Amino acid sequence: MHVRTLLVVLVLALATIFALVCVLLTRGRAPGTCQHQPPEQEDADDGQSLVFADLTPEEMAQVVRYLRGSLGVRLVDASRAEPSDSCIASVELQVPAKAEVLRFLDGAGARPPREALAVLYFGNQPEPNVTEYVVGPLPTPVYHRDVTVQKYGGKVPYHRRPMLAVEYKQIAAFLKSRVFTTAPSFMRQVMEYDGASLAALTAAPRGFQSGDRITWFVLFQNVSGFFVHPVGLEVLVDHSSLDISQWAVSRVFYNGQYYRDMVQLESAYVQGRISVEKVGKAPRDGDFSSMKPRAPAAALFPLQFEPQGPRYSVRNNHVLFQAWSFAFGMSVHRGLRLFDVRHKGERVAYEISVQEALSVYGSNCPGGMSTRYMDGSFGIGRYASPLVRGVDCPYVATYLDVHYLAHSQVSRVSKSALCIFEQNLGSPLRRHYSNLQSLYYGGLVNSALVVRSIATVGNYDYVWDFIFYQNGAIEGKVQATGYVTSSFLHGDGLRYGNRVWEHTLGTIHTHSINYKVDLDVGGRSGFWVKNSLVAHDMAFEMARAPWSPEQQIERPRLAKKVLDTEDQAAFRLQSKMPRYIYFAANSKNKWGHQRGYRIQITSSAGDHVPEGSSMERAISWARYQLAVTRRKEEEPTSTSIYNQNDPWTPTVAFADFINNETITNEDLVAWITAGFLHIPHSEDIPNTVTVGNSVGFLLRPYNYYDLDPSIYSHDGVFFTSEQDFTACDVNPIACLPKTASCLPNLPPFTYDGFQNMSRL
């Protein structure tokens, strides 16, 4: 072999060996940990958003200390109070008046005093009542003022008070020690009751007329997922007396028959005069109701991570995400709420908040047929549950604790009960592939910021989301999951739902969710943001073709209307509503159109309770899919926590908000109701999935900008046929294999939901 040829062969061999060694050395090397970069936008809020911040545990403790020392009344801890005692039921932030806040936020006014709203039950008074106090200034309060009459037009009668957790405990003890013991044979032989084997679920409202406090309690086997294990026994308890020893049973229901009390039921059973339908005893895990997976773990689900760290920032209660900024908080009664929502520095909304979640049930059992749950009375924010990392929210989301004071004199914490994350929704926000004339591709990743809490109120879990998109749209969405509540299947039960297990009737019910949306469209500095409500829709018109007059064309045209009054802006639940309805500003965009934000509702609501019902006014907000009213400081919420236990004389009746006032060029509020009808079916066992059970609304810019603001997003992708689309400077997606080859910095999995229970 020629020497030169031999040298070439040797060089090639050495190069090959070197390359193989490099491959072998690098193949086993783990990629480095992702290096996070700080968000591009710095938070310049300077603490202004704290005007909306929830009370801290220290502030709550100061309020309790002040009230205990300043009212001249003996206050018992609500966790052990009897109905005849006085106690602090809840303490939360008193949101300042909008005028004060906007003067402060826009730079001209002083910071409003920080105050708390305390709800007190005065059972130990000649005229027991519920009183609300504003306490301040925090952190060291020196004054309190009674705002009950100002808010509600009079004192709140004591029977309207929401039930404390301790009252449920007292009723459970009453049933166990004074009721079930009067039917020993029936309870032992039919119910197989051992003192702890039954669980009770409350119905509500509690009676048929103002002043009643008489509640049906439905009995279930006390196993995992007990809501779908009815045993056929329901007890009507009269707990209206402030003296627990005077509580009594008003009626008993078993397997389709009514009895005066448990004594009569026992007598009928012993004499063989009742039809017994004995339910097989379920194992402790609930068997069919168990959520334990029926399959072994396999390959892990896809994981979303942030190779360069989160692109949003959370400072105190203030969030920045691309062009968005907003403050957030959690009402102990109503749940998640946002304030001072801005896009590109301009305020879009002053407040977006959950108001109420209503469920109306049907059944041929008394507890089911009389149930109309108003979850705000139980506490949507109070029941914000600890979130499981990687399931309830993405693994790398930001998790925040929620502190609250309710049903106790000591504040509690729900660990990781709120999460914030950016989510790639897996579809383009917009895109176009051009294969005509010029060849190019343009698209934008639909990446949005999500703020989420999940409230577990009894059997249902509500996933509450506020979502911020890059095109200036905001979505409010709720998904329902958890367990259906059920009735014992008997008689004509199938008229009221579907059979989902041997003795279990999944009962028909509706869900209605109400939101408050205080839009400030086109607002500049200062308080007086004035909007009008405008409707756009389509109508067909008949026209002759100009080029062929003998031919007729049916062409759609734009139909416009300004809705001048509150009555015109109140759209009944099942009525036709304009497809485009928007808050219009006084300013115009480049093309001469009024700048606006459109309200688009996603709902498949069931029918509303007939307005002839004696309790309908208490839930009259649910008459309307949308109602727009003039904003008034004295109309802060669409309902009241006192409506649940006295819907016959509602403390707040939303229907009274609508009185035909002009809404042209005014500060306006939209009250939005979204909902769905749920007819439970076998696939709701063991429990309900979120798929298909999602409703809410969108707020979308409508001529608000001169063009889509997302065109300025850094996430845009564009390349032509003449470019090297594998080059990072042309197409940032081409960089992903390198950028995202790092190992995500995943924190260890923890869960504190069983350590510091939010229940009493």
N, C-alpha and C positions, 0 to 999 in steps of 0.2 A: 504494500500500500504506500502511496506517495506520502512523504512527510507532511506536506501542507494539508493533505486530506485527513491524515491522522490527527493533526492538531485541531482541525475544525471539528472532527468527531468528538475529541476529548473535551473541547470547550462546550459543545452542545450537551454532552453528557453531564458535565459539571453544572451547567445552567439548569438542566432538568432536575438534578439532585437537589440543587439549592431551592428550586421552586417547590419541590415536593416537601422539603424540610419546612419551608415557610408555611405551606398549607397545613402540615401536621401540627406545627406549633400554634398556629392561629385557630385551628379547628376546635381545640379544647379550651380556648380562652373565653371566659364569660364576657359578654358585653358589659360596658361600664354602666353605672347608675345614671339615670337621666339627670341632666343638669338643668335645674329650673331657672328661668329668667323672670324677673319681676314684670308685672303687667305694664304695658306701655303707658297707661293713663294713671296718674297719681291722684289720690283722693284729696281734693281741696275743700272738702266739706267743713273742716275746722269745727267739728262738733255740733253744727247746726241741727243735724238730724236727731240729736239726742232729745230734742223737744218732743219727739214721738216715741222715745225708747220706753220699753216696759220697765216697771219698777224693779229695782234690785232687791235682793233679800234683806239688805240692811235698811232700805227705805220702807219696805213692808213692816219690818220689825218696829221701826220708829212710829209708823202710823198706829199699829196695834198698841204700843206703849202709850202713845198720846191719848187714844180713845179710852183706854182702860183708866187713865188718870184724870180725864177731863169731862166725862159725861155724867158723873155722879150716879152711875148705875152699875150694879154688879154684873160683870160680863163673864159668863162661863165659856170655857173653851168649846167651840162648836163641835169638836170631835166627841164630846161626851155630854152635850147639852140635851136636856129634856125639852119638850115643846113649851113648857111653862117657864123656861129660862130665857134670858137675853144673851145674845152672842153676836160675834162678828161672822157674817156668812162669807164675805169675800172682800178683797182689796185689790184694786188694779189702777192703772194709770187713768187719770182724768185728762182726756185730750183737750188742750186749750181751744178756745174759739178760733175759727178759721181766720177771722180778720186780724186777731192778734198775731197768729202764727205767720201769716203772709207779710205783715208789716216787719216782723223780725227776720224772716228768711230773705226778704228782698232788700234788707240793709238799712231800713229807715227806723224801725221800732226796736224797743227793748225786748230782751228774751222774756217770754211769758213765764210767770211763776210755775214751778213744777208742783203739781198737786195730785192727790190720790182720790179715787172714788171708793168709798166704803159702804157696803150694804150690811145693815144690821137688822137682826130679828129681835124685836122687843116683846117677848112672851110674858115677861114678869111685870106687866103694867095693867092698870084698870082697863084700858082699851088696847089690847095687843095689836101691834102693827109692824110693818116693815118700813124702815127709814133709810134714806140714802144721804150720806154726808160727803161733801168735798172737804178734804183735809190738806192743809199746806202751811207755809211753803216747805217743800222738801229740800234738803234732807232732815231739817229739824222743824217739825210742824209746831205752829203756835196758834192756829185758828181752825175752826170747822164751821161749816154752814150747812144747814138742812136744805137740800135742793129737791126734796120729794114733791112738794106741792108745785113748785116751779116746773118740774118735768112732767108730772102726771095730773095736775089739776086738783090734787087732794092727797090725803094719806093713802098708803097702800094697805088694804085690809090684811090681817095676819093669815087668813086662810089661803091667800094667793102665793104665799112664800114657796119657792122651790124646795123640794125635800132635801134635807141634809143626809149625808151618808149614814149618820148615826140613827136617823129615823127609820131607815131601811133595816138597820141592825135591830132596832127596838121592835119593829114589826116581825122580823124573823124570830126573835125570842118569844114574842106574843104567840105566834103560830105554834112554835115548838112546845111551849110550856102550858098554854092555856086553851089551845084549839085542838091540836092533833091528839092530845091526851083524852079528849072527850069521845073519841072514836077508836078505842084501842084495838078492837078486833079487825075493823076495816083497815086501819093503817098498817097493822102488822101482817095480815094475811093477804090483802090485795095490793097495797102499796109496797110491802116488804120494807117498811120504814124502820130505820134503826137509830133515828135521831140526827143523822147527817146525810142520808141517802137521797134527799130531795133538794132541789134548788128552785127558788121562786123568781119569777120575772114580773115586774110591775106593768100594769096597763096605765094609760093616761089619756085624757083627763080623768078626774076623780069624782065622778058623779054625773048629775044632769042639770044642776042649777047653781047659781052663785052661792057660795057659802059651803057647798059640799066638800068633803074630804073623805071620800069613800072609794076605795081602790080595789079592783080585781087583781089578785095575784094568781098567776098561772104556774102550776107545779110541773117540774120536769125531773127526770133522773139526774142526779148530781154527778155527771161524768163529763169527760172532755167533749166539748161541742154540745152541751146540754140543750141548746136551743131547739134541736130537732129530735128531742127525746121526751115528748109530752106523755103524761101518764093518765090524762083524762080528768084530773081533779083541779078545780079552780075555786078560790075562796075570796069572797067580797068582804073586805075589812073596813069598818067605820073607825077611822083614826082621827076624827075631827076634834075630839076632846083634848084639851091640853093636859089632862090627867090620864096618864097611860093606863091606869087601873080601870078607866071607864071605856077603854076600847072594846069593840064587840064585833062579832061576825054578823053580817046582814043577810048573807045568802051563800049557799054552797052549790057548786055545779059538779056533777060527775057523769061522764059518758052520756050526755044528752039530757039529763034530768036535773031539775033544780030542787034544792032542799032548804029548809029554813036555817039550819045550822048543821054542825057536824054530829050533834046528838041525834038529830032526826035521820041523818045518813047512816049512822051506826045502827040505829033501831031497824031501819029498812034492810040493812045488810044482814043483820043477825036473824031477821025473820024471813030472809030469802026473797025479798020483794024488789030487788034491784038487779039489773042486768050487769053482770061483772065482765069486763073486758080486761083481763090481766095482761100486763105488758111484761115480756121477758126481761129479766134483769140484765142490763148491759154491763160489760166489763168497764173497769175504771177508765180505760183509754177511749171509751165511747164506741169502739168497733167501727161501724160504718161512718161515724162522724169524726173519726180521728184524722188529723192532718199529717200524721206520720207517713212519709213516702212509702208507697207499695213496691217500689223498685230500688235496687241498689244504686249507689252513686256511680256515674260513668264519667265520660270526658267532661271537663269543665265547660261551662257556658262562655260565650265571648266576653272579653273584658275590654272596657273602654278606659284609656288612660291618657294623661296629658304629658307628652314627651318633654315639653319645655315648661311644665308647670301650669297652674291655672291662669287663665287669661282674664279673670275677674278678680276683684278684691272685696273683702268684707272687713269693714272697720267699725267696731261697735255695732250699730244697727243700720249702717249705711253700706250700700252695694254699688260698685261701679262695674259695668260690663260694656266694653266698646262705647257706643254713643249713649248708653243708658245710665241713669243713676236713680236711686230710690231709697227710701227708708222703709223698714219693716217692723212689725210688732205682732203680738199675740194677745187678743182679748180673752180673758178667762172664760167668758160666756160665748162669744161669737167666733173665736178662732183667728185665723191668719188675716192680716190686713197690711196694706201698703199705703205709704204717704209720699207726697212730693215726688211724683214720678216724672222724670224729665228725659227727653230724647234730644240729643245734640244741644244740651244746655237749656232747652226751652220746656217749661212745665206743660205736660200733657194732661195729667190728672192730679188732683189734690189728694183724693182717697179712693182706693179700691179695696173693698172689704166683703167678707162673708157676713151675712146677716142671720140666716136661719136655714135649718134642714128639717123638713117636715115629712113624716110618713103617715099615711092614712091606710088602715088595714080593713079587710073584710074577712068574715068567718061566720060559722054557725055556733061558735063557742063565745061566751060572754067577754072574756079578756080580749080576744082577737077582734071581735066586731066593734068594740068600744075604744080601740086604740088609735089615737092621733098623736104621735110623738112629735114634740117640738124640741129639738135637741139643744137649742140654745139654753133652755131651762136647766138641762142637765149639765151643760158646760162643754162646748165644743173645744175651746182652748184648754180647759182643765183636763180633758181626756186626750190631749195630744200625746201619743204614745212614743216611747223610745224606738228609734229607727234601727233596723238591722242593716249594717253595712253590706253592700253588695246585692241586697235583695230589695229592700224598700227604696234605696237610692243607689247610684253607682258607688263602687267601692271607694273611689278616691274623692268623693264629694266632700264638701266642707260641712261638718256636723256641729250644731249649736245646741246648747242646753236651753230649756224653757223653765223659768221660775214663776211660780204662781202661789197665791194664797187664797184658798177656798176650803170651807168646811173644817177649818182649823185656825188656831191663832198663830201657827208656825208655818212659814212658807215652805214649800216643797219644790223639788226639782224633777223634771222629766229629762233625763240625760239624752242628749243627741235627738231631741224631738223635732228639730227643724234641720233641713239640709238644703244646700245650695250647690248647684253644679251646672257645668256647661255640657250640653248633650248634642252629639252628632245624630240627627234624626234619620240618617240613612237614605235620604232622598235629596235631590237638589232643590234649593230655594227657588232657583230659576236656571234655565239652560237653553241652549239652541245649538244644534248641529247643522251647519249649512252645507248642503251638497248641490246648491244651485248657484251659478255665477261664481263668486268667490268661495273658497273652501276654508272653513274655520270651525272651531268649537269654542263656545263660551259658556261658563257655568259658575255657580256659587254653591258651596257647601251650605246646607241648611243646619247651621249650628246655632243653638238657642240656649239661653240661660233659664234655669228652672229653680224656683223657690218652692219648697214642698214641706207640708206637714201632713201627718196621718192621725186622724182622731178616731179612736175606738170608743164609740158610745153604745154600750151594751153589746148587742149582737153584730152591729154593722161597723165596718171600718171604712171611713171616707178618706180618700187620697186627694188632698187639696193642692192644686198647682197654680202658680202664676208663672207664665212663660213669656220671655222677651225675645223677639225675633229681630234679625238684622235689618228688616225692611221697615221698622218702626211700628210693627204690630205687637199687641199684648194679648195674651190669651188667659182667661180664667177657666179652669177646668176642674171638675171633680169626678173621680172614679169610685164606684161603690164595690166593696168586697166584704169579707166577713161571712157570718152565718145568716141565713134567713131565720126568722122566728116562725114558729109553727103552732098549729092547733092539733088537738087530738081528733083523729079522723072518725067521724060517726055520722049517721043519718045522711042528710043531703049535702055533706061536706064538699063534694066535688063541684058544687055550684060556686065555690069560693076559692078554688085553686086546684092543684094537682096533688095526687098521692105521690110522695117521694120515699116513703118507707112503710113498713107494715102498718103502723098506727099513726103515721105522721102525714098531716096535711100541710103542704106548703101554701100559705095563705096569700091571696092576691093583695097587693098594696101598691101605693104610688110613692114616688120620691119627688119632692119639690125643693129646689135650692134657690135661695134668694141672695142677690148681691147688691151692694150699693156701689155705684160708679159715679164719683164726683169728677167729671171731666172739666178741665180748664183749657179749652182748645184755643191756641193762638195767644195765650196769655203773655203779657210783658210784665215788667216790674210793676208792683203795686197790687192792690187787692181786687179792684173791680174788673174781674174777667167776665165778659158778657158773651153768651152764646145764644144761638137760636137753633131750633130743631127743624130740619129740612128732610123731606121725603122725596126720593127719586125712584121711579119704577118705569115700567114699559107699558105701552098701549099700542094696539094695532090701529092704523088709519088706512082708509081706502084712498088710493090715488090713481090717476091716469098716467100711464107711461108718457113722459114728454116727447119721446121720439116715436111713440106709436100710440096715439090717443085712444084708439079703439080697444087697447088692452088695459086691464086693471091690475094694479099691484097692491098687495096688502103689506104694508111696510111698518115695522116697529119704530116707534118714536119715543123720545124721552118725556116722561110725565113728571112734572115738578110741583111740589106743594110745600109751603111753609106752614108748620103746625103751630098755631098761635096760642093755644090754650092747653091747660093741663088735661081737660076732658078729651081734646083731640089727640093728645099724646098718650092716652091710656089704652093699650091694646089688650083686649080680653084674651084669655089663654088660647082658645082654639080659633080665634078670628084671624082673618087675613090681615097681614101687616105688610107695609111697603118693603120690597126686597132691599132697597138701599135707604137707610135712615141714619142721619148723622148729625152730630153737633157741629154747627157752622160758626166760624169766627167772624169778627168784623173785618179782618184782614184778608187779602187775596193773594193767590200765588201769581207767578209770572204770567200765567195764561188768562188771568182775569177771573178765576173761579174763587169762590169763598173757600178758605182753607177749612178742612173738616176732619173729624174722626168718625168713622162709621161703626155702628153697633151691629154685630152679626151674631145671632143666637143659635146655638146647637142644642136642640131639645126634642124629645119625643114624649112629652108629658102626658100623663093620664088626665082624666077629667077632674075638675075642681069640685070640692064639696059644694052641694047646692046652696045657693045664697039664702034659701029659706031656712037653712039649718040654724039652730039657736047659737051655735058656736062659730059660725063662719066668719063673722067680723074679726075675730081674733087672728085669723089667718087670711085676711082679705088681700094681703099682698099677692097671694097665690092665684087671685083672679086674673092677674095680668102677666103676660109674657114680657111686657115692657111698659113701664109707666115713667114718664119724665115730669118732674115737678120743680118748682122754684126751690132753690136751696134755702133752708131755714135752720138756724142754730137750734131751734126748739123741736126740730124733726130729725134727730141724729140717727135714728134706727127705724126700721120698718116694723119692728115688733118689740115685745118686752119679755123678759124672763118670767114675768108674772102671768103671762097669758096662758101658759100650760095648765095651771091649776085653777084658773077661773076664766075660761074662754067665753063664758056667757056674759061677763061684764069685762071686756078686755081693757087692760091698762093702756095699751096702745092699739089703736085700730087704724091700719094703713089707709083704709078707704077714706078716712077723714083728711088725708093729705091732699086728695084730689078734689079741688073746689073751683075749677074753671078759671083759675088765675092766669094772667097772661104769662107766656114763657118766651116771648120774643125779646132778644137782647137782654137776657137776664143770666144770673149765675144759676146753672141748672144741675140737677142730679138725675141720673138714670137708675131706676130700680129694675133689675133684671131677674126673671124667674126662669130657670131651666129645670127639667125633670124628666122622669121616665116612668112608665108603667112596668111593674115587675110581677109576672105570673110565675112563681117558682116552679121548677121542673126538676126532673131527676138529676140533671147535670149540675144542679145547685148543691148536690151532696158530694163530698162533705161540706164544701162551702162555695160561695159565689165568686166567680172570676170577674176581673175588671173588664175583660174584652166585651165590647158592646154595651157596657154600663158606664159610659162616659158622656157627660153633658157639660155645657158651659157657654162661653161667649168669646168673641174676638172683638178687639178694638183695632180698627185698621185705618191707616191714613187714607184720606179721600181728598185728593187735590191739596193735601196739606203741604207737600213738597212740589218742586218743579219737575222732579223726576225721582225714580226709586232711590232712596238714600243708600240702599245696600250696594249700589254700584261703587261706593267708596270703601267697601269692605276689603280688608287685607286678604280675605279668603278667596277672592276671585281667581278664576282660571280662564286663560284665553291663549290659544295658539292657532296658527294658520298652517296650511299645507306647505308653506315655504319656510317654516321655522323648524328648528330642532326641538321638538317637544320633549326630548329627554334631558334637556339642559335646565338646570335649576333656575337660572335667571329668566327663562322663558316660561317655565311651568313649575311652580312650587311643589306640585304633587310629585314630581319626579324626584324630589329630595326626600320624600317620606321614608324610603327604605333605609336611608342613612340616618335621618333625624330620629326616626322611631325605632331604631335598632337597639336603643338603650333599655336597661331594665327599669320598669317603673318602681318608684319608691313606695311600696305598699305598706301602710302601717299594720301592725298586728290586729287581728280581729278581736274585738272586745264587745261586751254587751252588759249594760248596767240596768236593763229593764226589770230584772227580778230582785235587784238589791235595794233600790229606793222606789218602792211602789208608789204610784200616783194615786192609788185608791186608799181610802181610809178604812 
